[in-house]
Amino acid sequence: METNTKTTQPLWTYTLRLSMLVLLAWFLLCSCRKNNFSNEPQDAASFNVVNASPGPLTINFFLNNYLVNGPVLAYTQGSGYILATTGIRKFDATAGGSVKSLVTDTIELQKDKYYTIFISGPNTSLSTLVTEDDLSLPPSGKAKIRFIQLSPDGGTLGLGIKGGAVLFAVQAFKTVSQFIIIDPASYTFELKSNGSAIDESTADLMAGKIYTVWAGGLKEGIQTSSVQLQISMNN
């Protein structure tokens, strides 16, 4: 008679093997997750790009030679804040549909900070202006506002409230004011040159919001790019 030499293993050995397999699967899953997350930026900043060059030119922009924006930016349009890894980055702006750089700059993006890159100057001679944007919230029940002079031939320009106070004294081209605190309300802002209003714009400022008012356009130019106020919200 043939003898059966197969031995029966205790139940606890199967339980141990199963536990080891579960532990191995969990370890591999955690390793995969760690590898996936390691590709995400650990330090990040945010930047916004605004086409402030008066005229028909539309703009694409690149960071370290990679196209960043979707639709091209026409005059007065902004991209909104875009997340980027920190460090020193090469920035290029090109005409829409082209990869030939029209203006190049090197910018340093720092962790948790916000920036706006204004493409300014005439279409034929672009330059950049990089601002660090203080997006800390205003006091409760208040708003924040700043003024930037971006009219290439506008000279020194100031900003005031129609029939009221002067908010910002005259500023030269590519000069950026500090943010100031303002009460939320409906305002008609006046752009002033040599003490006279040359343009006005009405906006409803809301509590908790942060605004940039900038002067763009040309004194000597077509009507669509005459010196005008532009008002945008930063948050």
Accessible surface in RSA format (square Angstrom, percent):
REM  Atomic radii and reference values for relative SASA: ProtOr
REM  Chains: A
REM  Algorithm: Lee & Richards
REM  Probe-radius: 1.40
REM  Slices: 20
REM RES _ NUM      All-atoms   Total-Side   Main-Chain    Non-polar    All polar
REM                ABS   REL    ABS   REL    ABS   REL    ABS   REL    ABS   REL
RES MET A   1   229.83 119.0 146.95  97.3  82.88 197.3 121.30 103.1 108.53 143.8
RES GLU A   2   166.20  95.4 133.85 101.3  32.35  77.0  57.40 111.0 108.81  88.8
RES THR A   3   104.84  74.6  87.23  88.4  17.61  42.0  61.97  83.2  42.87  64.8
RES ASN A   4   123.94  85.5  93.96  90.8  29.98  72.2  40.02  96.3  83.91  81.1
RES THR A   5   117.59  83.6  95.08  96.4  22.51  53.6  69.37  93.2  48.22  72.9
RES LYS A   6   176.63  86.2 147.27  90.4  29.36  69.9  99.24  89.3  77.39  82.4
RES THR A   7   109.38  77.8  93.45  94.7  15.93  38.0  71.69  96.3  37.69  57.0
RES THR A   8   135.35  96.3 103.28 104.7  32.06  76.4  73.59  98.8  61.76  93.4
RES GLN A   9    78.43  43.9  68.50  50.1   9.93  23.6  18.87  40.2  59.56  45.2
RES PRO A  10    70.21  51.2  57.67  52.6  12.54  45.6  70.10  57.9   0.11   0.7
RES LEU A  11   142.75  79.5 133.62  95.6   9.13  22.9 135.61  95.2   7.14  19.2
RES TRP A  12   160.88  64.6 153.77  74.4   7.11  16.7 143.43  76.5  17.45  28.3
RES THR A  13    25.42  18.1  24.72  25.1   0.70   1.7  24.44  32.8   0.98   1.5
RES TYR A  14   117.96  55.1 113.41  64.5   4.55  11.8  80.62  60.6  37.34  46.0
RES THR A  15    77.54  55.1  73.81  74.8   3.72   8.9  60.54  81.3  17.00  25.7
RES LEU A  16    93.22  51.9  89.85  64.3   3.37   8.5  93.21  65.5   0.01   0.0
RES ARG A  17   133.14  55.9 131.15  66.9   1.98   4.7  46.96  64.2  86.17  52.2
RES LEU A  18   113.25  63.1 111.53  79.8   1.72   4.3 112.70  79.1   0.55   1.5
RES SER A  19    60.20  50.9  50.86  67.9   9.34  21.5  32.76  69.8  27.44  38.4
RES MET A  20   120.63  62.5 114.52  75.8   6.10  14.5  98.47  83.7  22.15  29.4
RES LEU A  21   114.44  63.7 109.73  78.5   4.71  11.8 110.33  77.5   4.11  11.1
RES VAL A  22    94.16  62.0  90.16  81.6   3.99   9.6  93.30  81.1   0.86   2.3
RES LEU A  23   115.79  64.5 113.59  81.3   2.20   5.5 115.79  81.3   0.00   0.0
RES LEU A  24    96.78  53.9  93.20  66.7   3.58   9.0  96.51  67.8   0.27   0.7
RES ALA A  25    60.26  55.4  51.48  79.4   8.79  20.0  55.50  78.2   4.76  12.6
RES TRP A  26   153.53  61.6 148.68  72.0   4.84  11.4 128.20  68.4  25.33  41.1
RES PHE A  27   120.12  60.1 120.12  74.4   0.00   0.0 120.12  72.8   0.00   0.0
RES LEU A  28    97.92  54.5  97.58  69.8   0.34   0.9  97.73  68.6   0.19   0.5
RES LEU A  29    90.31  50.3  86.09  61.6   4.23  10.6  89.65  63.0   0.66   1.8
RES CYS A  30    45.35  34.3  40.09  44.7   5.26  12.4  23.69  60.0  21.66  23.4
RES SER A  31    38.25  32.3  32.43  43.3   5.82  13.4  28.14  59.9  10.10  14.2
RES CYS A  32    71.84  54.3  68.78  76.7   3.06   7.2  18.23  46.2  53.61  57.8
RES ARG A  33   135.00  56.7 133.92  68.3   1.08   2.6  36.37  49.7  98.63  59.8
RES LYS A  34   158.24  77.2 151.15  92.7   7.09  16.9  99.31  89.4  58.93  62.8
RES ASN A  35    96.44  66.5  92.75  89.6   3.69   8.9  23.60  56.8  72.85  70.4
RES ASN A  36   100.09  69.0  91.71  88.6   8.38  20.2  21.63  52.1  78.46  75.8
RES PHE A  37   123.24  61.7 122.21  75.7   1.02   2.7 122.21  74.1   1.02   2.9
RES SER A  38    75.70  64.0  46.59  62.2  29.11  67.1  41.39  88.1  34.31  48.1
RES ASN A  39   128.79  88.8  96.02  92.8  32.77  78.9  31.79  76.5  96.99  93.8
RES GLU A  40    96.04  55.1  90.42  68.4   5.61  13.4  30.82  59.6  65.22  53.3
RES PRO A  41    66.59  48.5  40.80  37.2  25.79  93.8  49.88  41.2  16.71 103.9
RES GLN A  42   144.73  80.9 114.39  83.6  30.34  72.2  60.03 127.8  84.70  64.2
RES ASP A  43    60.96  42.7  56.89  56.6   4.07   9.6   4.68  11.0  56.28  56.1
RES ALA A  44    22.57  20.8  17.78  27.4   4.79  10.9  17.80  25.1   4.77  12.6
RES ALA A  45     1.98   1.8   0.00   0.0   1.98   4.5   1.98   2.8   0.00   0.0
RES SER A  46    14.46  12.2  14.40  19.2   0.06   0.1   0.52   1.1  13.94  19.5
RES PHE A  47     1.09   0.5   1.09   0.7   0.00   0.0   1.09   0.7   0.00   0.0
RES ASN A  48    18.93  13.1  18.93  18.3   0.00   0.0   0.00   0.0  18.92  18.3
RES VAL A  49     0.00   0.0   0.00   0.0   0.00   0.0   0.00   0.0   0.00   0.0
RES VAL A  50    13.32   8.8  13.32  12.1   0.00   0.0  13.32  11.6   0.00   0.0
RES ASN A  51     0.10   0.1   0.00   0.0   0.10   0.3   0.10   0.3   0.00   0.0
RES ALA A  52     0.00   0.0   0.00   0.0   0.00   0.0   0.00   0.0   0.00   0.0
RES SER A  53     0.00   0.0   0.00   0.0   0.00   0.0   0.00   0.0   0.00   0.0
RES PRO A  54     4.88   3.6   0.00   0.0   4.88  17.7   0.00   0.0   4.88  30.3
RES GLY A  55    19.38  23.9   0.00   N/A  19.38  23.9  11.28  30.9   8.11  18.2
RES PRO A  56   124.54  90.8  94.72  86.3  29.83 108.4 108.07  89.2  16.48 102.4
RES LEU A  57    30.34  16.9  24.05  17.2   6.28  15.8  30.06  21.1   0.28   0.7
RES THR A  58    45.43  32.3  43.34  43.9   2.09   5.0  27.57  37.0  17.86  27.0
RES ILE A  59     0.27   0.2   0.27   0.2   0.00   0.0   0.27   0.2   0.00   0.0
RES ASN A  60    15.28  10.5  15.28  14.8   0.00   0.0   0.00   0.0  15.28  14.8
RES PHE A  61     0.20   0.1   0.20   0.1   0.00   0.0   0.20   0.1   0.00   0.0
RES PHE A  62    26.30  13.2  26.30  16.3   0.00   0.0  26.30  15.9   0.00   0.0
RES LEU A  63    19.33  10.8  16.30  11.7   3.03   7.6  16.30  11.4   3.03   8.2
RES ASN A  64    62.67  43.2  55.55  53.7   7.12  17.1  19.96  48.0  42.70  41.3
RES ASN A  65   108.36  74.7  85.29  82.4  23.07  55.5  27.83  67.0  80.53  77.8
RES TYR A  66   167.63  78.3 165.93  94.4   1.69   4.4 119.01  89.4  48.61  59.9
RES LEU A  67   101.91  56.8  72.02  51.5  29.90  75.2  72.02  50.6  29.90  80.5
RES VAL A  68    47.60  31.3  18.97  17.2  28.63  69.0  22.71  19.7  24.89  67.5
RES ASN A  69    13.86   9.6   2.95   2.9  10.91  26.3   6.88  16.5   6.99   6.8
RES GLY A  70    57.89  71.4   0.00   N/A  57.89  71.4  33.76  92.7  24.13  54.0
RES PRO A  71   120.29  87.7 105.90  96.5  14.39  52.3 117.50  97.0   2.79  17.3
RES VAL A  72    60.99  40.1  51.13  46.3   9.86  23.8  51.13  44.4   9.86  26.7
RES LEU A  73    12.19   6.8  12.19   8.7   0.00   0.0  12.19   8.6   0.00   0.0
RES ALA A  74    38.36  35.3  38.25  59.0   0.11   0.3  38.32  54.0   0.04   0.1
RES TYR A  75    35.34  16.5  24.76  14.1  10.58  27.5  23.88  17.9  11.46  14.1
RES THR A  76    53.91  38.3  34.57  35.0  19.34  46.1  11.81  15.9  42.10  63.6
RES GLN A  77    89.11  49.8  84.36  61.7   4.75  11.3  26.90  57.3  62.21  47.2
RES GLY A  78    41.82  51.6   0.00   N/A  41.82  51.6  10.01  27.5  31.81  71.2
RES SER A  79    37.02  31.3   3.70   4.9  33.32  76.8   9.26  19.7  27.76  38.9
RES GLY A  80    37.67  46.5   0.00   N/A  37.67  46.5  34.47  94.6   3.19   7.1
RES TYR A  81    66.71  31.1  32.68  18.6  34.03  88.5  33.04  24.8  33.67  41.5
RES ILE A  82    46.94  26.7  43.48  32.4   3.46   8.3  46.94  33.8   0.00   0.0
RES LEU A  83   121.53  67.7  96.13  68.8  25.40  63.8  96.24  67.6  25.29  68.0
RES ALA A  84    12.83  11.8   4.52   7.0   8.31  18.9  12.83  18.1   0.00   0.0
RES THR A  85    59.91  42.6  56.96  57.7   2.95   7.0  43.14  57.9  16.77  25.4
RES THR A  86    32.69  23.2  23.84  24.2   8.85  21.1   6.61   8.9  26.08  39.4
RES GLY A  87    27.11  33.4   0.00   N/A  27.11  33.4  26.92  73.9   0.20   0.4
RES ILE A  88   117.01  66.6  98.96  73.7  18.05  43.5  98.96  71.3  18.05  49.0
RES ARG A  89    46.15  19.4  45.70  23.3   0.45   1.1   3.56   4.9  42.59  25.8
RES LYS A  90    82.78  40.4  80.01  49.1   2.77   6.6  67.98  61.2  14.80  15.8
RES PHE A  91     0.06   0.0   0.06   0.0   0.00   0.0   0.06   0.0   0.00   0.0
RES ASP A  92     7.58   5.3   7.58   7.5   0.00   0.0   5.68  13.4   1.91   1.9
RES ALA A  93     0.12   0.1   0.12   0.2   0.00   0.0   0.12   0.2   0.00   0.0
RES THR A  94     1.45   1.0   1.31   1.3   0.14   0.3   1.43   1.9   0.02   0.0
RES ALA A  95    28.22  25.9  28.22  43.5   0.00   0.0  28.22  39.7   0.00   0.0
RES GLY A  96    30.29  37.4   0.00   N/A  30.29  37.4   4.42  12.1  25.87  57.9
RES GLY A  97    81.82 100.9   0.00   N/A  81.82 100.9  43.16 118.4  38.66  86.6
RES SER A  98    39.77  33.6  31.31  41.8   8.46  19.5  25.56  54.4  14.21  19.9
RES VAL A  99   132.07  86.9 111.31 100.8  20.76  50.0 111.31  96.7  20.76  56.3
RES LYS A 100   157.60  76.9 149.56  91.8   8.04  19.1  98.82  88.9  58.79  62.6
RES SER A 101    48.80  41.2  26.19  35.0  22.60  52.1  25.56  54.4  23.23  32.5
RES LEU A 102    76.06  42.4  48.09  34.4  27.98  70.3  52.37  36.8  23.70  63.8
RES VAL A 103    20.01  13.2  12.95  11.7   7.07  17.0  19.90  17.3   0.11   0.3
RES THR A 104    73.73  52.4  46.63  47.3  27.10  64.6  35.57  47.8  38.15  57.7
RES ASP A 105    42.01  29.4  36.94  36.8   5.08  12.0   7.76  18.3  34.25  34.2
RES THR A 106    90.52  64.4  69.11  70.1  21.41  51.0  40.30  54.1  50.22  75.9
RES ILE A 107     8.50   4.8   4.09   3.0   4.41  10.6   8.50   6.1   0.00   0.0
RES GLU A 108   102.26  58.7  87.59  66.3  14.67  34.9  17.94  34.7  84.32  68.8
RES LEU A 109     2.37   1.3   0.54   0.4   1.83   4.6   0.54   0.4   1.83   4.9
RES GLN A 110    78.31  43.8  75.12  54.9   3.19   7.6  20.17  42.9  58.14  44.1
RES LYS A 111   118.23  57.7 103.88  63.7  14.36  34.2  53.01  47.7  65.22  69.5
RES ASP A 112   107.28  75.1  82.99  82.6  24.28  57.4  36.91  86.9  70.36  70.2
RES LYS A 113    75.44  36.8  71.94  44.1   3.50   8.3  44.57  40.1  30.87  32.9
RES TYR A 114    83.35  38.9  82.37  46.9   0.97   2.5  34.80  26.2  48.54  59.8
RES TYR A 115    13.25   6.2  13.25   7.5   0.00   0.0  12.18   9.2   1.07   1.3
RES THR A 116     1.82   1.3   1.82   1.8   0.00   0.0   1.29   1.7   0.52   0.8
RES ILE A 117     0.00   0.0   0.00   0.0   0.00   0.0   0.00   0.0   0.00   0.0
RES PHE A 118     4.34   2.2   4.34   2.7   0.00   0.0   4.34   2.6   0.00   0.0
RES ILE A 119     0.01   0.0   0.01   0.0   0.00   0.0   0.01   0.0   0.00   0.0
RES SER A 120     0.00   0.0   0.00   0.0   0.00   0.0   0.00   0.0   0.00   0.0
RES GLY A 121     2.51   3.1   0.00   N/A   2.51   3.1   2.51   6.9   0.00   0.0
RES PRO A 122    50.23  36.6  49.92  45.5   0.31   1.1  50.23  41.5   0.00   0.0
RES ASN A 123    36.44  25.1  22.10  21.4  14.34  34.5  20.54  49.4  15.90  15.4
RES THR A 124   135.74  96.5  96.72  98.1  39.02  93.0  85.62 115.0  50.12  75.8
RES SER A 125    72.86  61.6  61.04  81.5  11.82  27.2  31.05  66.1  41.81  58.6
RES LEU A 126    23.25  12.9   1.57   1.1  21.68  54.5   1.57   1.1  21.68  58.3
RES SER A 127    33.32  28.2  31.24  41.7   2.08   4.8  30.11  64.1   3.20   4.5
RES THR A 128    22.16  15.8   8.83   9.0  13.33  31.8   0.00   0.0  22.16  33.5
RES LEU A 129    25.74  14.3  23.95  17.1   1.79   4.5  25.74  18.1   0.00   0.0
RES VAL A 130    55.73  36.7  29.01  26.3  26.72  64.4  29.01  25.2  26.72  72.5
RES THR A 131     7.05   5.0   2.75   2.8   4.30  10.2   7.05   9.5   0.00   0.0
RES GLU A 132   101.27  58.1  76.68  58.0  24.59  58.6  26.06  50.4  75.22  61.4
RES ASP A 133     5.19   3.6   0.00   0.0   5.19  12.3   0.00   0.0   5.19   5.2
RES ASP A 134    71.98  50.4  64.33  64.0   7.65  18.1  32.56  76.6  39.42  39.3
RES LEU A 135    34.92  19.4  16.33  11.7  18.60  46.8  17.67  12.4  17.25  46.4
RES SER A 136    68.25  57.7  53.84  71.9  14.41  33.2  52.01 110.8  16.24  22.8
RES LEU A 137   133.84  74.5 107.75  77.1  26.09  65.6 107.75  75.7  26.09  70.2
RES PRO A 138    11.84   8.6   0.08   0.1  11.76  42.7   0.91   0.8  10.92  67.9
RES PRO A 139    78.24  57.0  64.30  58.6  13.93  50.6  77.12  63.7   1.11   6.9
RES SER A 140   119.18 100.7  82.39 110.0  36.79  84.7  55.70 118.6  63.48  88.9
RES GLY A 141    44.97  55.5   0.00   N/A  44.97  55.5  29.44  80.8  15.53  34.8
RES LYS A 142    72.03  35.1  72.03  44.2   0.00   0.0  36.82  33.1  35.21  37.5
RES ALA A 143     0.00   0.0   0.00   0.0   0.00   0.0   0.00   0.0   0.00   0.0
RES LYS A 144    10.26   5.0  10.26   6.3   0.00   0.0   7.53   6.8   2.73   2.9
RES ILE A 145     0.00   0.0   0.00   0.0   0.00   0.0   0.00   0.0   0.00   0.0
RES ARG A 146     3.81   1.6   3.81   1.9   0.00   0.0   0.39   0.5   3.42   2.1
RES PHE A 147     0.00   0.0   0.00   0.0   0.00   0.0   0.00   0.0   0.00   0.0
RES ILE A 148     0.00   0.0   0.00   0.0   0.00   0.0   0.00   0.0   0.00   0.0
RES GLN A 149     0.00   0.0   0.00   0.0   0.00   0.0   0.00   0.0   0.00   0.0
RES LEU A 150     0.00   0.0   0.00   0.0   0.00   0.0   0.00   0.0   0.00   0.0
RES SER A 151     0.00   0.0   0.00   0.0   0.00   0.0   0.00   0.0   0.00   0.0
RES PRO A 152    33.50  24.4  10.14   9.2  23.36  84.9  10.30   8.5  23.20 144.2
RES ASP A 153    58.68  41.1  39.17  39.0  19.51  46.1  42.02  98.9  16.66  16.6
RES GLY A 154     0.58   0.7   0.00   N/A   0.58   0.7   0.00   0.0   0.58   1.3
RES GLY A 155    42.83  52.8   0.00   N/A  42.83  52.8  39.83 109.3   2.99   6.7
RES THR A 156    68.58  48.8  62.16  63.0   6.43  15.3  40.64  54.6  27.94  42.2
RES LEU A 157     0.00   0.0   0.00   0.0   0.00   0.0   0.00   0.0   0.00   0.0
RES GLY A 158     3.48   4.3   0.00   N/A   3.48   4.3   3.48   9.6   0.00   0.0
RES LEU A 159     0.80   0.4   0.00   0.0   0.80   2.0   0.16   0.1   0.64   1.7
RES GLY A 160     0.36   0.4   0.00   N/A   0.36   0.4   0.36   1.0   0.00   0.0
RES ILE A 161    34.72  19.8  33.66  25.1   1.06   2.6  33.66  24.2   1.06   2.9
RES LYS A 162   110.21  53.8  92.31  56.6  17.90  42.6  54.38  48.9  55.83  59.5
RES GLY A 163    89.01 109.8   0.00   N/A  89.01 109.8  45.65 125.3  43.37  97.1
RES GLY A 164    47.63  58.7   0.00   N/A  47.63  58.7  26.27  72.1  21.36  47.8
RES ALA A 165    64.30  59.1  49.29  76.1  15.01  34.1  59.38  83.6   4.91  13.0
RES VAL A 166    94.61  62.3  68.45  62.0  26.16  63.0  68.45  59.5  26.16  70.9
RES LEU A 167    35.87  20.0  17.09  12.2  18.77  47.2  18.02  12.7  17.85  48.0
RES PHE A 168    14.31   7.2   9.98   6.2   4.33  11.3  14.23   8.6   0.09   0.3
RES ALA A 169    76.37  70.2  62.85  97.0  13.52  30.7  67.10  94.5   9.27  24.5
RES VAL A 170    89.49  58.9  69.84  63.2  19.65  47.4  69.84  60.7  19.65  53.3
RES GLN A 171    19.73  11.0  15.65  11.4   4.07   9.7  15.17  32.3   4.56   3.5
RES ALA A 172    52.30  48.1  48.55  74.9   3.75   8.5  48.83  68.8   3.47   9.2
RES PHE A 173    66.82  33.4  50.08  31.0  16.74  43.6  50.08  30.4  16.74  47.9
RES LYS A 174    63.34  30.9  48.38  29.7  14.96  35.6  25.52  23.0  37.83  40.3
RES THR A 175    52.59  37.4  48.94  49.6   3.66   8.7  40.02  53.8  12.57  19.0
RES VAL A 176    50.14  33.0  25.78  23.3  24.36  58.7  25.78  22.4  24.36  66.1
RES SER A 177    20.77  17.6   7.50  10.0  13.27  30.6  15.83  33.7   4.94   6.9
RES GLN A 178   150.88  84.4 144.42 105.5   6.46  15.4  56.67 120.6  94.20  71.4
RES PHE A 179    35.56  17.8  12.44   7.7  23.13  60.2  12.54   7.6  23.02  65.9
RES ILE A 180    58.38  33.2  53.53  39.9   4.85  11.7  58.38  42.0   0.00   0.0
RES ILE A 181    85.30  48.5  60.94  45.4  24.35  58.7  60.94  43.9  24.35  66.1
RES ILE A 182    14.89   8.5   9.31   6.9   5.57  13.4  14.89  10.7   0.00   0.0
RES ASP A 183    74.76  52.4  71.42  71.1   3.34   7.9  20.03  47.1  54.73  54.6
RES PRO A 184    47.59  34.7  29.60  27.0  17.99  65.4  30.12  24.9  17.47 108.6
RES ALA A 185    47.21  43.4  31.79  49.1  15.42  35.1  47.03  66.2   0.17   0.5
RES SER A 186    76.73  64.8  47.01  62.7  29.73  68.5  32.35  68.9  44.38  62.2
RES TYR A 187    29.65  13.8  26.99  15.4   2.66   6.9  20.66  15.5   8.99  11.1
RES THR A 188    34.54  24.6  29.57  30.0   4.98  11.9   8.97  12.0  25.58  38.7
RES PHE A 189     0.00   0.0   0.00   0.0   0.00   0.0   0.00   0.0   0.00   0.0
RES GLU A 190    21.43  12.3  21.43  16.2   0.00   0.0   0.00   0.0  21.43  17.5
RES LEU A 191     0.00   0.0   0.00   0.0   0.00   0.0   0.00   0.0   0.00   0.0
RES LYS A 192    50.46  24.6  50.33  30.9   0.13   0.3  17.38  15.6  33.08  35.2
RES SER A 193    10.64   9.0   7.42   9.9   3.23   7.4   2.40   5.1   8.24  11.5
RES ASN A 194   140.99  97.2 103.65 100.2  37.34  89.9  40.77  98.1 100.23  96.9
RES GLY A 195    67.66  83.4   0.00   N/A  67.66  83.4  35.45  97.3  32.21  72.1
RES SER A 196    68.43  57.8  63.50  84.7   4.92  11.3  33.34  71.0  35.08  49.1
RES ALA A 197    55.16  50.7  23.76  36.7  31.39  71.4  23.86  33.6  31.29  82.9
RES ILE A 198    72.54  41.3  39.38  29.3  33.16  79.9  47.89  34.5  24.65  66.9
RES ASP A 199    38.18  26.7  28.38  28.2   9.80  23.2   8.87  20.9  29.31  29.2
RES GLU A 200    85.10  48.9  68.73  52.0  16.37  39.0  27.49  53.2  57.61  47.0
RES SER A 201    32.43  27.4  25.57  34.1   6.87  15.8  11.77  25.1  20.66  28.9
RES THR A 202    88.09  62.7  59.27  60.1  28.82  68.7  43.67  58.7  44.42  67.1
RES ALA A 203    20.18  18.6  12.82  19.8   7.36  16.7  20.18  28.4   0.00   0.0
RES ASP A 204   103.38  72.4  86.66  86.3  16.72  39.5  30.83  72.6  72.55  72.4
RES LEU A 205     5.95   3.3   0.00   0.0   5.95  15.0   0.00   0.0   5.95  16.0
RES MET A 206    95.37  49.4  92.18  61.0   3.19   7.6  54.36  46.2  41.01  54.3
RES ALA A 207    53.59  49.3  32.77  50.6  20.81  47.3  32.91  46.3  20.68  54.8
RES GLY A 208    28.57  35.2   0.00   N/A  28.57  35.2  24.53  67.3   4.03   9.0
RES LYS A 209    65.51  32.0  65.51  40.2   0.00   0.0  22.84  20.6  42.68  45.5
RES ILE A 210     0.00   0.0   0.00   0.0   0.00   0.0   0.00   0.0   0.00   0.0
RES TYR A 211     8.28   3.9   8.28   4.7   0.00   0.0   8.24   6.2   0.04   0.1
RES THR A 212     2.36   1.7   2.36   2.4   0.00   0.0   2.36   3.2   0.00   0.0
RES VAL A 213     0.00   0.0   0.00   0.0   0.00   0.0   0.00   0.0   0.00   0.0
RES TRP A 214     5.47   2.2   5.47   2.6   0.00   0.0   0.41   0.2   5.07   8.2
RES ALA A 215     0.00   0.0   0.00   0.0   0.00   0.0   0.00   0.0   0.00   0.0
RES GLY A 216     0.00   0.0   0.00   N/A   0.00   0.0   0.00   0.0   0.00   0.0
RES GLY A 217     0.00   0.0   0.00   N/A   0.00   0.0   0.00   0.0   0.00   0.0
RES LEU A 218    33.01  18.4  32.37  23.2   0.63   1.6  32.37  22.7   0.63   1.7
RES LYS A 219   101.90  49.7  71.26  43.7  30.64  72.9  46.26  41.6  55.63  59.3
RES GLU A 220   148.55  85.3 128.53  97.2  20.02  47.7  56.32 108.9  92.23  75.3
RES GLY A 221    46.42  57.3   0.00   N/A  46.42  57.3  17.33  47.6  29.09  65.2
RES ILE A 222   112.16  63.8 103.32  77.0   8.85  21.3 111.06  80.0   1.11   3.0
RES GLN A 223   145.45  81.3 134.20  98.1  11.26  26.8  63.56 135.3  81.89  62.1
RES THR A 224   108.48  77.2  86.67  87.9  21.81  52.0  86.93 116.8  21.55  32.6
RES SER A 225     4.99   4.2   4.42   5.9   0.57   1.3   2.15   4.6   2.84   4.0
RES SER A 226    31.15  26.3  29.87  39.9   1.28   2.9  25.56  54.4   5.59   7.8
RES VAL A 227    14.64   9.6   6.30   5.7   8.34  20.1   6.30   5.5   8.34  22.6
RES GLN A 228    66.40  37.1  66.40  48.5   0.00   0.0   8.19  17.4  58.21  44.2
RES LEU A 229    11.47   6.4   0.00   0.0  11.47  28.8   0.00   0.0  11.47  30.9
RES GLN A 230    37.75  21.1  35.99  26.3   1.76   4.2   6.34  13.5  31.42  23.8
RES ILE A 231    50.54  28.8  16.21  12.1  34.33  82.7  16.50  11.9  34.04  92.4
RES SER A 232    52.37  44.3  45.88  61.2   6.50  15.0  41.52  88.4  10.85  15.2
RES MET A 233    86.11  44.6  54.35  36.0  31.76  75.6  41.56  35.3  44.55  59.0
RES ASN A 234    14.99  10.3   6.48   6.3   8.51  20.5   3.70   8.9  11.29  10.9
RES ASN A 235    63.48  43.8  24.24  23.4  39.24  94.5  47.34 113.9  16.14  15.6
END  Absolute sums over single chains surface
CHAIN  1 A    13442.9      10534.2       2908.7       8082.0       5360.9
END  Absolute sums over all chains
TOTAL         13442.9      10534.2       2908.7       8082.0       5360.9
